[in-house]
């Protein structure tokens, strides 16, 4: 996803919420009273973003789940002390901090952003409510099912990113996602109220809220908010043949005859290069990623079992991590947390900060860097054969399945020397 313009005054106003209930000694009864399913809401400058949250016991541990459409994100780091709850997001530096009173959790989401800036987004979660945006269903909602050609426009600089909306609707309930050149928006869930569409997701990193009006002409026109500081407008036109540019054609090597050689420190500080002996004669999959990037999380969830399957055949994977932090210790800690969450056994190197211009400067052999992740397929001689921009994750359904087939096919072809 591209970086959106900021709305500093509104963001500052929302950041003033502070919750400081005194901690009490934890007891089984107190903890048990906090378990259950919640309708959680994050308050953004331009509206409320709802998502599902559940706290439950599994064995001897208290765990949580974030729910958006078909996805349930497991939260294994839940700490309850009396009425105080802290939940760390899996593989991210973000966390929920809240206090419980009378069936509610009230607090905030601490969300780490570029430059180590921490956003404080107000949160309220209530037990017993199961709806997304509206407690009663609209008996005659407009239909938004199908495939839409979408333009996301930054009001600040006027830049436009092309996308595709794919929605499934049952009654007034809508699920689906947006695909874009820079990656998909993952699992979205919402409702249609009259001719208005509402969608949202909070998956531990994405804080996405959408609202659009279905016009008399049959187009969708609305707004897209990301966290406290991001805002774009968007329009959609029904188009069953809508397509994005070829993800393998968005960037390339400036000199296709040049071998891909880089050297960066791993999370321990040891220098590692793609021309080191352990990578010689191997097929290399090199990905530009970051622990802050949800699409990179989807790719890592695929890459780790893929690597365990293919490494004995002569495949190595190297992830060049571009983190929010310019200081190495912080970047290394974020990468280590990412590795631990996915049980990563392949190589991760600290390559730079989460800025596409910085990445392009550190990788001058590439024409440009369009998105995280970007994945390079490199043959046994060290030459880049293909470059794929973005990653269509499981939330895109058939698009993810197609990407997995292409990924395997390309790797098999390189292993065969073709």
N, C-alpha and C positions, 0 to 999 in steps of 0.2 A: 504493500500500500504506500502511496505517496504521502508526504508530510503535508498536513493542512495548515491554513493560516490560524493564528491565535486570536482569542477573544479575551485579553488579559483582565479587563475590569470585571467581567462576569465571572471569570475563573477565580479571581481573588475573592469575590463575594461568596462564592460557593465553598471556598477553602476555609472559611472562618468557623465552620461547625467544630465544636470540641466536646467530647464526651469523656468524663473522668469519674465514673462511679468507683468508690473504693472497693478494692479486691477483698474477697472473703475466702475463708478456707474452703477448699473443694470438698463436697460430700456427694455420695451417690445420689441422694434425693435431689440436690440442687442440680446436678448434672443431668439427671433423668428428666427434670422438668423442662430442660432446654431442647430435648430431642424432638424431632418431628419434621414435618414438611412446612416450608415457609414460602409465601409470595414476597420476594425481595424486590426492592426498588432503589435504584441509584438516581439521585437528583442531578441532572445536568442543567446548564444554563437555560436551555430551551425546552425542558420537559422531563418527565419521569421515564426511566428505563427499567422495565420489569424483567425478572428472570426467576427461575425456580431454584430453591436452595433446600437441601435436606440435611439434617444432622441425625446420626444414628450410631448404635453400637454394633461393632463387628468384632466378635471375640472379646478381647480385653481392651480394645481401642475404640475411641470415638472418632468417627470419620464423617466426612461431608460429601455432598454431591451438588454440582451445578447442573441445572437442566435447561437445555434449549433445544426444542424440537426433539429429534431422536437421540441427541447426544447427552450423556451423563458423564461429567468430568469428576473423577474421584479425587477427593481432598483428604490426603492421609495425614496432614500436619494440622490437627485441630487441638487447641489447648483451651480447656475450660477451668476457670478458677472462680468458684462461687458463681456470681452472675456475669462474670467477664469472659468473653470469647475472643480468641485470636485464631485466624485461619490463614495459613500461608498457601499461596497459589502454586500448583505443581509445576516445577521447573522455572518459575518466574520469581522475581523479587517482590511482587505485589502481595498485599495481605489485607484481610478484613479484620477490623478491630471493632467490637461492639459490646454493649451491655444489655442484659435482659431485664425487662419489667413487664409483668402481666401479659405474657404471650407474644411479646414483641422483642426484636433485637434492634437497637438503635446505635448507630456509630458511623463508621466511614470505611471506604476503600482507600488504602494508601497505594498509589499507582506510580511506579518509577518511570520517568520519561527521559528523553535524551538530555545529556549533560548532568545526569544524576538528580534532576529536578523531580520532586515528589509531589504529585497531585493528591489532594484530600477531597474525595467525592462523598457527599453525605449518603448514608444508607439507612433504610428502614425495612425490616422484614417482619411479617405478620403470619402467625400460624393459622391454619384453617382455610385460608383463601387459595383457590386453585386456578383462578382465571389469569389470563395474561394482562390485557389492558382493560377489559370491561367485564364486570361481574355477570351481565346478562348478554346472551347472544342476540345479534341482529337477525330477525327472521327472514329478511330479504336483502342480504348484502349484495353489493355489486361483485362481479366476478373479475378476479385478477389472475386466474390460473393461466399458465402457459409460459411462453418465452418472449422476452422483451429486449429490444435493443436499447441500451441505456447510455446516457452521457452524464458523467459526474463533472460538475464545473466548480472550480475554486473562485469564489466571488472576489478574492483579492487580486489575483493576477490574471484571471480569465482563462487559465489553462483548463483543458478538458481531458479526462480519461475515459476511454471507451469501456463499456462493460456489457454484460448480459445478465438479465434477471430471469431466474427460473423459479416459478412458484407453483405450489400445489395447494388447492383450497378445498376444504370440506366444511360446508356451512359457512360460518364466518371465520373459521380458523385457517390460517395461512402458514405454511412452512416453505422453506426454499433457501436460496442463496443468490449472491451476485458473483459472477466470474469477471475478472478484469485482467488486463495485461500484467499487473503487478501481483496477482494472486487473488484467491477467492475470499469471500467474507465469512466463510464457514457456516455454521448452523444458525439459521434465523427462524424466529417464530413470532407470530403476531395475529392480528385480527383485522377484519374489515368492518367498518362502522358506516353504514350508508354507502357513500362513494369514496370513503377515506380509508387508506391503507396505513396500518401501524405495524412496524416490525422492530425487533430488538434482539440483542445477544450480549451476554457477559460470560465469557468462557475462561476467565482468569487473566486475560490480557485485553482482548477486544472489548471496548465499551462503546457499542454501536447502537444508534437509535435512528429510525427512519420514519418519516411521515410523508404521505403523498395523497394527492387528490386525483381521482379518475375523472377527467374532464368529459364534457359532452362530445368532444371529438374522439374520445377513446384513448387519450394519452394519459400517462401518469406524470404529475408534476409535483415536486416536493423538496424536502430537505433531508440531509444526512448529517448527523452529529457524531463526532468521535471524541469521547472523553470531555474534558472541560474546555479544550482549546481548539477543537477541529470542527469546521462547518463547511459543507458544500451543498449546492443545489443539485438536483438530478431530475432528468426527464426520461420517460420510457415510452417506446412505441412498440406495439405488438409486432413481432416478426419471428415466425417459426424458423426462418433460415438465418437468423442473426449469427454472426461469427466474429471471433477475435482474430487479430493478426497472428501469423504463425509464430508460436513461442520459440521455435528454433531459429528464427530469422531476426530477432530483435537486437542481437549483438553478435560480434564475431571477433576473431583474432585480427589485429591490424596486419600481421604478416603470417599467413597460414603455414609458412615453412619454419617459423620460429618455434622451438621447443618451449613448453610451459614450465618455467623454473621460478619458484618463489621460496623464500626462507623466512619463517616467523617463529617466535617462541611458543612452546606449548604452555599449558596452565601451570607447569612447574618452573617455567623460565628457561627450559632447555631449548636451544635453537634446533629447528627441524626444517629440512628442505625437501622439496619434491625430487631432487636429484640425489638424495641419500641412498646408500646401497640397498636398504630394505625395500625401496620402491622401484628399483631398477628392474626392467623387464616385466613389470606388472601393468595391468590395466588400472588406471586411476580414475576414480570418481571424485572430483573436487567440487565442493559446494560452498557458496558464499552465504553465510547464515548469521544468526544472532539469537541469543537466548530470549530476547524480548519479542521475537517475531513468531506469531501463531502459525503462519504457513511453514516456517522453519521447524516448528514443533511437529507439524504433520509429516514433514519430510523425514525428520529424525525417527519418528515412530515407524516409518517404513524402512529407512536406511539401516537401522541396527539389525533387525532380523535378516534383511537382505545381505548385509555384510557377513553375518555368521554363516549364511548359506553359500556365499560366493568366494570367501577369502581363500579357501583351500584350492580353488580353481585358478588363483592368480590375480585376484582383485583386491585393491586397497582403496579405502575411502579416507579423504582428508576434508575436514570442515574448517574453512577459514572464518573465524568468528569476529564479527564487527559489532562491538558492544556499545552501550550507552556511555561508558566511562573511558576517559582518556588515561586514567591511572591504571597501570598494569595490575596491581593487587585486586582492585575492584572488578576489573574485567575478567581476571582469572577466577575469582570467586563465583561470578555469575555463570561462567562457562562450566565450572566444576559442578554447580548445582544442576545445570542443564544435563550434564553427563550422567550424574547420579540418578536423575529422574528416569531417564530412558535406558539406563544400564549400558551406556555407550562404550564400546570397546575399540572403535576406530579412532583415528587421530583427530584431535581438535587443536587448532593453532589460533593464538590471539593476533589478529591481523590489523585491527584498527578500530575506529569509532563508527557508529551506525549512521554514516552519511555517505550517500552514493558518490558524491564528488571525491570524498576521501578514499573510498574503495577504488574508484577509477584511477586515482593518483598512485595508489599502492600497487595497482595491477595495470601498468601502462600498456601492456601487450593487448589488452582488451579495448575494443572501439569505445565502449561505454558500459556502465553498470545501470541497468534499468530497475532492478528489483531484488529483494531478498525473499526467498533464495534464488540464486542463479547456479545452475549445475553444469559443470564441464565434464565431457566424456573424453578421456585421454588414452591414446593407444600405448602399446608397449614401448614405443620409441620416444614417448614424451610429447607427441603432437596432439593438439586438440582436434577432435574429429567433429564434435557437435556441441552446441551450447544451448541449454534450455532455460528460459527465463520464467520465473514463477513456479508455483506448485499447486496443482488442483487436488485438494485433500479429500478425505472421505465424505465431507459435507456436500461434495459436488456429484456424488453417486457415480453414474456411468463415466463421467469425465475422469474421475480418479482411477477407475478400473482400466480405462484406456491408457492413462499415463503409466500405470504400473506395467502394462504389457509392453509399451514402448521402451520403458526403462530397461526391462529385462532383455528385450530384443536387441537393443543397442549394445548392451554389455556382452551378450552372447556373440554378437557380430565382431566386436573388438577382440574377444577371447579367441575367436576363430581366425583372427588375422585378416579379416576382410574389411 
